[in-house]
Amino acid sequence: MSKLFFLGAVLCLSWATAALAQSPGPSLLRPDNPTANTTIAKPAPRTRTRANPCAAYGPSFARVPGTDTCVKVGGAVSVEAGSSLRR
């Protein structure tokens, strides 16, 4: 039983050593000293479209920022006045 355990431990250690030997180190992926001819690619600027997905509901619908919710923007003002004179 102990021979089998020892053999398994040796196989696991040899497999781990081989895996570490084949993996590229951090110096290959990200050099500490980039040279002058090393270029770093910048991401392309994102363009925003100004399409209104809520326009299908009508002209006064607007989208709530950060959500997919459309609300109707509108309103009315009402003023009433009255008087009562009793003698």
Backbone as JSON Lines, residues from 0, in Angstrom:
{"i":0,"aa":"M","n":[0.82,-1.19,0.0],"ca":[0.0,0.0,0.0],"c":[0.86,1.25,0.0]}
{"i":1,"aa":"S","n":[1.95,1.25,0.82],"ca":[2.8,2.43,0.89],"c":[3.6,2.61,-0.4]}
{"i":2,"aa":"K","n":[3.9,1.49,-1.09],"ca":[4.61,1.6,-2.38],"c":[3.72,2.28,-3.42]}
{"i":3,"aa":"L","n":[2.44,1.97,-3.4],"ca":[1.5,2.58,-4.33],"c":[1.35,4.07,-4.05]}
{"i":4,"aa":"F","n":[1.28,4.43,-2.77],"ca":[1.18,5.84,-2.39],"c":[2.44,6.59,-2.82]}
{"i":5,"aa":"F","n":[3.6,6.0,-2.6],"ca":[4.87,6.61,-2.98],"c":[4.94,6.81,-4.48]}
{"i":6,"aa":"L","n":[4.51,5.82,-5.25],"ca":[4.52,5.91,-6.7],"c":[3.58,7.02,-7.18]}
{"i":7,"aa":"G","n":[2.4,7.13,-6.56],"ca":[1.46,8.2,-6.92],"c":[2.02,9.58,-6.61]}
{"i":8,"aa":"A","n":[2.69,9.7,-5.47],"ca":[3.28,10.99,-5.09],"c":[4.38,11.38,-6.06]}
{"i":9,"aa":"V","n":[5.2,10.42,-6.47],"ca":[6.27,10.7,-7.42],"c":[5.69,11.12,-8.77]}
{"i":10,"aa":"L","n":[4.64,10.45,-9.21],"ca":[4.02,10.81,-10.49],"c":[3.41,12.21,-10.43]}
{"i":11,"aa":"C","n":[2.75,12.54,-9.33],"ca":[2.15,13.87,-9.2],"c":[3.22,14.96,-9.19]}
{"i":12,"aa":"L","n":[4.31,14.73,-8.47],"ca":[5.37,15.72,-8.42],"c":[6.04,15.88,-9.78]}
{"i":13,"aa":"S","n":[6.25,14.79,-10.49],"ca":[6.88,14.9,-11.81],"c":[5.95,15.6,-12.79]}
{"i":14,"aa":"W","n":[4.65,15.35,-12.69],"ca":[3.69,16.03,-13.56],"c":[3.67,17.53,-13.28]}
{"i":15,"aa":"A","n":[3.69,17.91,-11.99],"ca":[3.68,19.33,-11.63],"c":[4.95,20.02,-12.08]}
{"i":16,"aa":"T","n":[6.09,19.34,-11.95],"ca":[7.36,19.92,-12.39],"c":[7.36,20.12,-13.9]}
{"i":17,"aa":"A","n":[6.84,19.16,-14.64],"ca":[6.79,19.28,-16.1],"c":[5.84,20.41,-16.52]}
{"i":18,"aa":"A","n":[4.74,20.55,-15.82],"ca":[3.79,21.61,-16.15],"c":[4.39,22.98,-15.9]}
{"i":19,"aa":"L","n":[5.12,23.13,-14.81],"ca":[5.76,24.41,-14.51],"c":[6.89,24.72,-15.49]}
{"i":20,"aa":"A","n":[7.59,23.71,-15.95],"ca":[8.69,23.92,-16.88],"c":[8.18,24.37,-18.24]}
{"i":21,"aa":"Q","n":[6.98,23.96,-18.63],"ca":[6.45,24.31,-19.94],"c":[5.71,25.63,-19.95]}
{"i":22,"aa":"S","n":[5.27,26.12,-18.8],"ca":[4.49,27.36,-18.79],"c":[5.43,28.56,-18.91]}
{"i":23,"aa":"P","n":[5.02,29.57,-19.7],"ca":[5.88,30.75,-19.84],"c":[5.85,31.56,-18.55]}
{"i":24,"aa":"G","n":[6.99,32.08,-18.2],"ca":[7.08,32.88,-16.98],"c":[6.51,34.27,-17.18]}
{"i":25,"aa":"P","n":[6.38,35.02,-16.12],"ca":[5.82,36.36,-16.23],"c":[6.67,37.29,-17.07]}
{"i":26,"aa":"S","n":[7.98,37.03,-17.18],"ca":[8.84,37.89,-17.98],"c":[8.53,37.76,-19.47]}
{"i":27,"aa":"L","n":[8.03,36.63,-19.9],"ca":[7.68,36.47,-21.31],"c":[6.34,37.13,-21.63]}
{"i":28,"aa":"L","n":[5.44,37.13,-20.69],"ca":[4.13,37.7,-20.93],"c":[4.11,39.21,-20.75]}
{"i":29,"aa":"R","n":[4.88,39.7,-19.8],"ca":[4.85,41.12,-19.48],"c":[6.27,41.55,-19.08]}
{"i":30,"aa":"P","n":[7.04,42.09,-20.02],"ca":[8.42,42.44,-19.69],"c":[8.48,43.61,-18.71]}
{"i":31,"aa":"D","n":[9.46,43.54,-17.79],"ca":[9.63,44.62,-16.82],"c":[10.23,45.86,-17.47]}
{"i":32,"aa":"N","n":[11.06,45.67,-18.47],"ca":[11.72,46.77,-19.16],"c":[11.29,46.8,-20.62]}
{"i":33,"aa":"P","n":[10.19,47.46,-20.97],"ca":[9.83,47.51,-22.38],"c":[10.83,48.39,-23.13]}
{"i":34,"aa":"T","n":[11.23,47.94,-24.29],"ca":[12.18,48.7,-25.09],"c":[11.47,49.77,-25.89]}
{"i":35,"aa":"A","n":[12.24,50.59,-26.58],"ca":[11.67,51.71,-27.34],"c":[10.83,51.21,-28.51]}
{"i":36,"aa":"N","n":[11.17,50.06,-29.07],"ca":[10.41,49.56,-30.21],"c":[9.2,48.74,-29.8]}
{"i":37,"aa":"T","n":[8.95,48.62,-28.52],"ca":[7.76,47.92,-28.05],"c":[6.59,48.88,-28.1]}
{"i":38,"aa":"T","n":[5.56,48.5,-28.82],"ca":[4.38,49.36,-28.91],"c":[3.25,48.74,-28.12]}
{"i":39,"aa":"I","n":[2.52,49.57,-27.46],"ca":[1.36,49.12,-26.7],"c":[0.13,49.57,-27.46]}
{"i":40,"aa":"A","n":[-0.68,48.62,-27.85],"ca":[-1.87,48.94,-28.64],"c":[-2.94,49.54,-27.74]}
{"i":41,"aa":"K","n":[-3.5,50.65,-28.2],"ca":[-4.6,51.28,-27.49],"c":[-5.91,50.76,-28.06]}
{"i":42,"aa":"P","n":[-6.91,50.61,-27.21],"ca":[-8.19,50.13,-27.74],"c":[-8.82,51.19,-28.65]}
{"i":43,"aa":"A","n":[-9.53,50.71,-29.63],"ca":[-10.2,51.62,-30.56],"c":[-11.28,52.4,-29.83]}
{"i":44,"aa":"P","n":[-11.45,53.67,-30.17],"ca":[-12.5,54.44,-29.49],"c":[-13.87,53.9,-29.83]}
{"i":45,"aa":"R","n":[-14.72,53.86,-28.82],"ca":[-16.07,53.35,-29.03],"c":[-16.95,54.48,-29.53]}
{"i":46,"aa":"T","n":[-17.73,54.17,-30.52],"ca":[-18.67,55.15,-31.02],"c":[-20.04,54.85,-30.45]}
{"i":47,"aa":"R","n":[-20.71,55.89,-30.06],"ca":[-22.05,55.72,-29.49],"c":[-23.09,56.08,-30.54]}
{"i":48,"aa":"T","n":[-24.09,55.27,-30.59],"ca":[-25.19,55.58,-31.48],"c":[-26.26,56.3,-30.69]}
{"i":49,"aa":"R","n":[-26.9,57.23,-31.32],"ca":[-27.91,58.03,-30.65],"c":[-29.31,57.55,-30.99]}
{"i":50,"aa":"A","n":[-29.45,56.31,-31.37],"ca":[-30.77,55.78,-31.71],"c":[-31.63,55.72,-30.45]}
{"i":51,"aa":"N","n":[-32.9,56.04,-30.61],"ca":[-33.84,56.02,-29.5],"c":[-34.7,54.77,-29.62]}
{"i":52,"aa":"P","n":[-34.45,53.74,-28.81],"ca":[-35.25,52.53,-28.92],"c":[-36.69,52.73,-28.45]}
{"i":53,"aa":"C","n":[-36.95,53.81,-27.74],"ca":[-38.3,54.07,-27.23],"c":[-39.16,54.83,-28.23]}
{"i":54,"aa":"A","n":[-38.6,55.22,-29.36],"ca":[-39.35,55.98,-30.36],"c":[-40.49,55.16,-30.94]}
{"i":55,"aa":"A","n":[-40.41,53.85,-30.86],"ca":[-41.48,52.99,-31.39],"c":[-42.77,53.16,-30.59]}
{"i":56,"aa":"Y","n":[-42.67,53.6,-29.33],"ca":[-43.86,53.8,-28.5],"c":[-44.55,55.13,-28.77]}
{"i":57,"aa":"G","n":[-43.83,56.1,-29.27],"ca":[-44.41,57.41,-29.53],"c":[-43.37,58.5,-29.4]}
{"i":58,"aa":"P","n":[-43.74,59.74,-29.77],"ca":[-42.75,60.82,-29.8],"c":[-42.29,61.3,-28.42]}
{"i":59,"aa":"S","n":[-43.06,61.11,-27.38],"ca":[-42.66,61.66,-26.08],"c":[-42.12,60.61,-25.11]}
{"i":60,"aa":"F","n":[-41.76,59.44,-25.61],"ca":[-41.18,58.41,-24.75],"c":[-39.66,58.58,-24.73]}
{"i":61,"aa":"A","n":[-39.07,58.4,-23.56],"ca":[-37.62,58.52,-23.39],"c":[-37.12,57.33,-22.59]}
{"i":62,"aa":"R","n":[-35.88,57.0,-22.8],"ca":[-35.27,55.87,-22.1],"c":[-34.65,56.34,-20.79]}
{"i":63,"aa":"V","n":[-34.85,55.57,-19.73],"ca":[-34.23,55.86,-18.43],"c":[-32.77,55.4,-18.52]}
{"i":64,"aa":"P","n":[-31.8,56.3,-18.26],"ca":[-30.39,55.93,-18.4],"c":[-30.01,54.74,-17.52]}
{"i":65,"aa":"G","n":[-29.26,53.81,-18.1],"ca":[-28.79,52.64,-17.37],"c":[-29.78,51.5,-17.3]}
{"i":66,"aa":"T","n":[-30.96,51.66,-17.91],"ca":[-31.96,50.6,-17.88],"c":[-32.53,50.42,-19.28]}
{"i":67,"aa":"D","n":[-33.41,49.45,-19.42],"ca":[-34.13,49.24,-20.67],"c":[-35.56,49.73,-20.56]}
{"i":68,"aa":"T","n":[-35.81,50.63,-19.63],"ca":[-37.16,51.11,-19.36],"c":[-37.45,52.38,-20.15]}
{"i":69,"aa":"C","n":[-38.64,52.45,-20.73],"ca":[-39.09,53.64,-21.45],"c":[-40.21,54.29,-20.64]}
{"i":70,"aa":"V","n":[-40.13,55.61,-20.49],"ca":[-41.17,56.35,-19.79],"c":[-41.66,57.47,-20.68]}
{"i":71,"aa":"K","n":[-42.9,57.87,-20.47],"ca":[-43.47,58.97,-21.24],"c":[-43.23,60.26,-20.49]}
{"i":72,"aa":"V","n":[-42.6,61.2,-21.18],"ca":[-42.3,62.48,-20.58],"c":[-43.35,63.47,-21.07]}
{"i":73,"aa":"G","n":[-44.06,64.04,-20.16],"ca":[-45.09,65.02,-20.52],"c":[-45.77,65.49,-19.26]}
{"i":74,"aa":"G","n":[-46.71,66.4,-19.42],"ca":[-47.41,66.87,-18.24],"c":[-48.37,67.97,-18.61]}
{"i":75,"aa":"A","n":[-49.07,68.45,-17.62],"ca":[-50.03,69.53,-17.81],"c":[-50.08,70.35,-16.54]}
{"i":76,"aa":"V","n":[-50.48,71.61,-16.71],"ca":[-50.64,72.5,-15.57],"c":[-52.08,72.97,-15.57]}
{"i":77,"aa":"S","n":[-52.69,72.91,-14.42],"ca":[-54.09,73.33,-14.3],"c":[-54.22,74.32,-13.15]}
{"i":78,"aa":"V","n":[-54.91,75.43,-13.42],"ca":[-55.12,76.45,-12.4],"c":[-56.61,76.73,-12.33]}
{"i":79,"aa":"E","n":[-57.14,76.72,-11.14],"ca":[-58.56,77.03,-10.95],"c":[-58.68,78.14,-9.91]}
{"i":80,"aa":"A","n":[-59.62,79.0,-10.14],"ca":[-59.87,80.08,-9.18],"c":[-61.38,80.28,-9.09]}
{"i":81,"aa":"G","n":[-61.81,80.67,-7.96],"ca":[-63.24,80.91,-7.79],"c":[-63.5,81.83,-6.61]}
{"i":82,"aa":"S","n":[-64.66,82.37,-6.61],"ca":[-65.04,83.22,-5.48],"c":[-66.53,83.06,-5.22]}
{"i":83,"aa":"S","n":[-66.9,83.31,-4.03],"ca":[-68.3,83.19,-3.66],"c":[-68.66,84.4,-2.8]}
{"i":84,"aa":"L","n":[-69.61,85.18,-3.27],"ca":[-70.06,86.36,-2.52],"c":[-71.51,86.16,-2.13]}
{"i":85,"aa":"R","n":[-71.76,85.99,-0.88],"ca":[-73.14,85.84,-0.38],"c":[-73.43,87.0,0.55]}
{"i":86,"aa":"R","n":[-74.52,87.6,0.39],"ca":[-74.92,88.68,1.29],"c":[-76.12,88.34,2.04]}
